[in-house]
Amino acid sequence: MQRNHCKRWMRNILDGLHDRIEPGWDCLFLARQKMSCADFQLTSAAMQGLLEKARLLRANSNDV
């Protein structure tokens, strides 16, 4: 998988999470070579998990 494809996936995932990310933070995600073996769902789960671990992800508005 090409780097630009990985970057598009990551941008798409973050666009979907944008409303849930705490304001006032800058986050940096790096696409490593191992990402070429991952699918979209795995990448999405990993990014969401990292944001939750950093306590930067608010509860989903549907869950409240």
The first five atom37 places (N, CA, C, CB, O) and aatype in JSON, in Angstrom:
{
  "aatype": [12, 5, 1, 2, 8, 4, 11, 1, 17, 12, 1, 2, 9, 10, 3, 7, 10, 8, 3, 1, 9, 6, 14, 7, 17, 3, 4, 10, 13, 10, 0, 1, 5, 11, 12, 15, 4, 0, 3, 13, 5, 10, 16, 15, 0, 0, 12, 5, 7, 10, 10, 6, 11, 0, 1, 10, 10, 1, 0, 2, 15, 2, 3, 19],
  "atom_mask": [
    [1, 1, 1, 1, 1],
    [1, 1, 1, 1, 1],
    [1, 1, 1, 1, 1],
    [1, 1, 1, 1, 1],
    [1, 1, 1, 1, 1],
    [1, 1, 1, 1, 1],
    [1, 1, 1, 1, 1],
    [1, 1, 1, 1, 1],
    [1, 1, 1, 1, 1],
    [1, 1, 1, 1, 1],
    [1, 1, 1, 1, 1],
    [1, 1, 1, 1, 1],
    [1, 1, 1, 1, 1],
    [1, 1, 1, 1, 1],
    [1, 1, 1, 1, 1],
    [1, 1, 1, 0, 1],
    [1, 1, 1, 1, 1],
    [1, 1, 1, 1, 1],
    [1, 1, 1, 1, 1],
    [1, 1, 1, 1, 1],
    [1, 1, 1, 1, 1],
    [1, 1, 1, 1, 1],
    [1, 1, 1, 1, 1],
    [1, 1, 1, 0, 1],
    [1, 1, 1, 1, 1],
    [1, 1, 1, 1, 1],
    [1, 1, 1, 1, 1],
    [1, 1, 1, 1, 1],
    [1, 1, 1, 1, 1],
    [1, 1, 1, 1, 1],
    [1, 1, 1, 1, 1],
    [1, 1, 1, 1, 1],
    [1, 1, 1, 1, 1],
    [1, 1, 1, 1, 1],
    [1, 1, 1, 1, 1],
    [1, 1, 1, 1, 1],
    [1, 1, 1, 1, 1],
    [1, 1, 1, 1, 1],
    [1, 1, 1, 1, 1],
    [1, 1, 1, 1, 1],
    [1, 1, 1, 1, 1],
    [1, 1, 1, 1, 1],
    [1, 1, 1, 1, 1],
    [1, 1, 1, 1, 1],
    [1, 1, 1, 1, 1],
    [1, 1, 1, 1, 1],
    [1, 1, 1, 1, 1],
    [1, 1, 1, 1, 1],
    [1, 1, 1, 0, 1],
    [1, 1, 1, 1, 1],
    [1, 1, 1, 1, 1],
    [1, 1, 1, 1, 1],
    [1, 1, 1, 1, 1],
    [1, 1, 1, 1, 1],
    [1, 1, 1, 1, 1],
    [1, 1, 1, 1, 1],
    [1, 1, 1, 1, 1],
    [1, 1, 1, 1, 1],
    [1, 1, 1, 1, 1],
    [1, 1, 1, 1, 1],
    [1, 1, 1, 1, 1],
    [1, 1, 1, 1, 1],
    [1, 1, 1, 1, 1],
    [1, 1, 1, 1, 1]
  ],
  "atom_positions": [
    [[0.86, -1.18, 0.0], [0.0, 0.0, 0.0], [0.9, 1.23, 0.0], [-0.98, 0.0, 1.24], [1.91, 1.28, 0.71]],
    [[0.55, 2.19, -0.79], [1.36, 3.39, -0.88], [1.1, 4.32, 0.28], [1.09, 4.1, -2.18], [0.04, 4.3, 0.9]],
    [[2.11, 5.14, 0.56], [2.03, 6.07, 1.68], [0.85, 7.03, 1.54], [3.32, 6.86, 1.8], [0.17, 7.3, 2.53]],
    [[0.59, 7.53, 0.35], [-0.52, 8.47, 0.16], [-1.86, 7.82, 0.45], [-0.51, 9.02, -1.25], [-2.76, 8.47, 0.98]],
    [[-1.98, 6.54, 0.12], [-3.22, 5.81, 0.41], [-3.4, 5.71, 1.92], [-3.19, 4.38, -0.23], [-4.51, 5.91, 2.42]],
    [[-2.35, 5.42, 2.64], [-2.41, 5.35, 4.11], [-2.78, 6.7, 4.69], [-1.06, 4.87, 4.69], [-3.59, 6.78, 5.63]],
    [[-2.22, 7.76, 4.16], [-2.53, 9.1, 4.66], [-3.99, 9.45, 4.41], [-1.62, 10.14, 3.99], [-4.63, 10.08, 5.26]],
    [[-4.54, 9.04, 3.26], [-5.96, 9.29, 2.98], [-6.84, 8.53, 3.97], [-6.31, 8.88, 1.54], [-7.83, 9.07, 4.46]],
    [[-6.48, 7.28, 4.27], [-7.23, 6.49, 5.26], [-7.22, 7.21, 6.6], [-6.63, 5.07, 5.4], [-8.27, 7.38, 7.23]],
    [[-6.06, 7.62, 7.04], [-5.92, 8.26, 8.35], [-6.71, 9.57, 8.39], [-4.44, 8.52, 8.67], [-7.35, 9.88, 9.39]],
    [[-6.66, 10.33, 7.33], [-7.41, 11.59, 7.26], [-8.91, 11.31, 7.32], [-7.05, 12.36, 5.98], [-9.65, 12.03, 8.0]],
    [[-9.35, 10.29, 6.61], [-10.76, 9.91, 6.61], [-11.22, 9.48, 8.0], [-11.02, 8.78, 5.61], [-12.3, 9.85, 8.44]],
    [[-10.41, 8.71, 8.68], [-10.73, 8.25, 10.04], [-10.84, 9.44, 10.99], [-9.66, 7.25, 10.55], [-11.79, 9.52, 11.77]],
    [[-9.89, 10.35, 10.93], [-9.9, 11.52, 11.8], [-11.07, 12.44, 11.49], [-8.6, 12.28, 11.68], [-11.62, 13.07, 12.4]],
    [[-11.46, 12.53, 10.23], [-12.63, 13.34, 9.87], [-13.87, 12.79, 10.58], [-12.85, 13.36, 8.33], [-14.71, 13.56, 11.04]],
    [[-13.99, 11.47, 10.65], [-15.13, 10.85, 11.32], [-15.11, 11.02, 12.83], [0.0, 0.0, 0.0], [-16.16, 11.0, 13.47]],
    [[-13.93, 11.2, 13.4], [-13.79, 11.35, 14.85], [-13.67, 12.81, 15.28], [-12.58, 10.58, 15.34], [-13.62, 13.1, 16.48]],
    [[-13.62, 13.71, 14.34], [-13.33, 15.12, 14.62], [-14.2, 15.72, 15.72], [-13.49, 15.92, 13.36], [-13.7, 16.43, 16.59]],
    [[-15.5, 15.45, 15.69], [-16.42, 16.02, 16.68], [-16.21, 15.44, 18.07], [-17.85, 15.8, 16.24], [-16.67, 16.03, 19.05]],
    [[-15.54, 14.3, 18.16], [-15.35, 13.65, 19.47], [-14.0, 13.94, 20.09], [-15.53, 12.17, 19.32], [-13.79, 13.65, 21.27]],
    [[-13.06, 14.5, 19.32], [-11.72, 14.77, 19.84], [-11.76, 16.05, 20.67], [-10.68, 14.89, 18.68], [-12.3, 17.06, 20.24]],
    [[-11.18, 15.99, 21.86], [-11.13, 17.15, 22.75], [-10.45, 18.32, 22.04], [-10.38, 16.81, 24.07], [-9.42, 18.13, 21.39]],
    [[-11.0, 19.52, 22.14], [-10.39, 20.68, 21.5], [-9.1, 21.11, 22.2], [-11.37, 21.85, 21.48], [-8.89, 20.81, 23.38]],
    [[-8.26, 21.79, 21.47], [-7.05, 22.36, 22.04], [-5.84, 21.44, 22.0], [0.0, 0.0, 0.0], [-4.82, 21.76, 22.61]],
    [[-5.91, 20.33, 21.29], [-4.8, 19.38, 21.22], [-4.36, 19.22, 19.77], [-5.2, 18.02, 21.82], [-5.18, 19.23, 18.85]],
    [[-3.07, 19.06, 19.59], [-2.52, 18.7, 18.28], [-2.06, 17.26, 18.38], [-1.33, 19.66, 17.86], [-1.34, 16.89, 19.31]],
    [[-2.46, 16.44, 17.44], [-2.08, 15.03, 17.43], [-1.3, 14.73, 16.17], [-3.34, 14.11, 17.53], [-1.58, 15.28, 15.1]],
    [[-0.33, 13.86, 16.29], [0.49, 13.46, 15.16], [0.42, 11.94, 15.03], [1.97, 13.94, 15.33], [0.78, 11.21, 15.96]],
    [[-0.04, 11.47, 13.9], [-0.08, 10.05, 13.61], [0.88, 9.78, 12.47], [-1.54, 9.57, 13.25], [0.88, 10.5, 11.46]],
    [[1.69, 8.76, 12.62], [2.66, 8.4, 11.59], [2.26, 7.06, 10.98], [4.1, 8.33, 12.17], [1.98, 6.11, 11.7]],
    [[2.23, 7.0, 9.66], [1.95, 5.75, 8.95], [3.26, 5.0, 8.78], [1.26, 6.01, 7.56], [4.13, 5.42, 8.01]],
    [[3.41, 3.91, 9.5], [4.62, 3.09, 9.39], [4.42, 2.01, 8.33], [4.98, 2.45, 10.75], [3.3, 1.8, 7.87]],
    [[5.49, 1.35, 7.95], [5.43, 0.35, 6.9], [4.48, -0.8, 7.23], [6.82, -0.19, 6.63], [3.86, -1.36, 6.33]],
    [[4.34, -1.15, 8.5], [3.44, -2.23, 8.89], [1.99, -1.93, 8.54], [3.57, -2.51, 10.37], [1.17, -2.84, 8.44]],
    [[1.67, -0.65, 8.36], [0.3, -0.28, 8.03], [-0.12, -0.85, 6.68], [0.16, 1.23, 8.02], [-1.31, -0.99, 6.41]],
    [[0.85, -1.18, 5.85], [0.52, -1.74, 4.54], [-0.16, -3.11, 4.66], [1.78, -1.87, 3.69], [-0.81, -3.56, 3.72]],
    [[-0.03, -3.76, 5.82], [-0.66, -5.06, 6.06], [-2.03, -4.91, 6.71], [0.23, -5.93, 6.92], [-2.77, -5.89, 6.81]],
    [[-2.37, -3.73, 7.14], [-3.62, -3.51, 7.88], [-4.74, -3.13, 6.92], [-3.44, -2.41, 8.95], [-4.5, -2.61, 5.83]],
    [[-5.96, -3.4, 7.35], [-7.11, -2.94, 6.57], [-7.68, -1.68, 7.23], [-8.2, -4.05, 6.46], [-7.19, -1.25, 8.28]],
    [[-8.69, -1.11, 6.62], [-9.25, 0.15, 7.11], [-9.81, 0.0, 8.52], [-10.34, 0.64, 6.17], [-9.58, 0.86, 9.37]],
    [[-10.54, -1.08, 8.79], [-11.16, -1.27, 10.1], [-10.11, -1.4, 11.2], [-12.05, -2.52, 10.09], [-10.28, -0.83, 12.28]],
    [[-9.03, -2.12, 10.94], [-7.95, -2.27, 11.92], [-7.27, -0.93, 12.17], [-6.92, -3.3, 11.43], [-6.95, -0.59, 13.31]],
    [[-7.05, -0.18, 11.12], [-6.43, 1.14, 11.26], [-7.32, 2.07, 12.06], [-6.13, 1.75, 9.87], [-6.85, 2.8, 12.94]],
    [[-8.61, 2.06, 11.77], [-9.56, 2.9, 12.48], [-9.6, 2.54, 13.97], [-10.96, 2.76, 11.87], [-9.58, 3.42, 14.82]],
    [[-9.66, 1.24, 14.27], [-9.7, 0.8, 15.66], [-8.42, 1.2, 16.4], [-9.89, -0.73, 15.73], [-8.47, 1.59, 17.57]],
    [[-7.28, 1.09, 15.72], [-6.0, 1.45, 16.35], [-5.94, 2.95, 16.65], [-4.84, 1.04, 15.44], [-5.5, 3.34, 17.73]],
    [[-6.36, 3.77, 15.71], [-6.32, 5.21, 15.93], [-7.29, 5.63, 17.02], [-6.63, 5.96, 14.63], [-6.97, 6.47, 17.86]],
    [[-8.48, 5.06, 17.01], [-9.46, 5.38, 18.04], [-8.96, 4.92, 19.41], [-10.82, 4.72, 17.71], [-9.14, 5.62, 20.4]],
    [[-8.34, 3.75, 19.45], [-7.78, 3.25, 20.71], [-6.69, 4.15, 21.26], [0.0, 0.0, 0.0], [-6.62, 4.37, 22.47]],
    [[-5.85, 4.67, 20.4], [-4.79, 5.58, 20.84], [-5.37, 6.88, 21.4], [-3.84, 5.9, 19.68], [-4.9, 7.39, 22.42]],
    [[-6.4, 7.4, 20.75], [-7.03, 8.62, 21.24], [-7.73, 8.38, 22.57], [-8.04, 9.16, 20.21], [-7.72, 9.24, 23.45]],
    [[-8.34, 7.21, 22.73], [-8.99, 6.88, 24.0], [-7.95, 6.72, 25.11], [-9.82, 5.59, 23.86], [-8.15, 7.19, 26.23]],
    [[-6.85, 6.05, 24.79], [-5.78, 5.85, 25.77], [-5.21, 7.18, 26.24], [-4.67, 4.97, 25.18], [-4.84, 7.33, 27.41]],
    [[-5.13, 8.14, 25.34], [-4.62, 9.48, 25.68], [-5.7, 10.35, 26.31], [-4.06, 10.17, 24.42], [-5.45, 11.51, 26.66]],
    [[-6.9, 9.8, 26.46], [-8.05, 10.52, 27.04], [-8.38, 11.79, 26.25], [-7.77, 10.87, 28.5], [-8.72, 12.82, 26.82]],
    [[-8.28, 11.68, 24.93], [-8.58, 12.82, 24.06], [-9.88, 12.6, 23.3], [-7.44, 13.05, 23.09], [-10.25, 13.43, 22.47]],
    [[-10.59, 11.51, 23.58], [-11.79, 11.2, 22.85], [-12.98, 11.26, 23.79], [-11.69, 9.82, 22.18], [-13.06, 10.51, 24.77]],
    [[-13.91, 12.16, 23.49], [-15.13, 12.28, 24.27], [-16.07, 11.13, 23.94], [-15.81, 13.64, 24.02], [-15.92, 10.48, 22.91]],
    [[-17.04, 10.89, 24.82], [-18.04, 9.87, 24.58], [-18.84, 10.23, 23.33], [-18.97, 9.7, 25.81], [-19.08, 11.41, 23.05]],
    [[-19.24, 9.23, 22.6], [-20.05, 9.43, 21.42], [-21.37, 10.07, 21.82], [-20.28, 8.1, 20.67], [-21.98, 9.66, 22.8]],
    [[-21.81, 11.05, 21.06], [-23.05, 11.76, 21.4], [-24.24, 10.81, 21.38], [-23.29, 12.92, 20.43], [-25.24, 11.07, 22.04]],
    [[-24.16, 9.71, 20.64], [-25.22, 8.72, 20.63], [-25.25, 7.89, 21.9], [-25.07, 7.81, 19.43], [-26.28, 7.32, 22.25]],
    [[-24.1, 7.82, 22.59], [-23.99, 7.02, 23.8], [-24.47, 7.77, 25.04], [-22.56, 6.59, 23.99], [-24.77, 7.14, 26.05]],
    [[-24.54, 9.11, 24.98], [-24.88, 9.92, 26.15], [-26.35, 9.97, 26.36], [-24.34, 11.31, 26.0], [-26.82, 10.61, 27.3]]
  ]
}
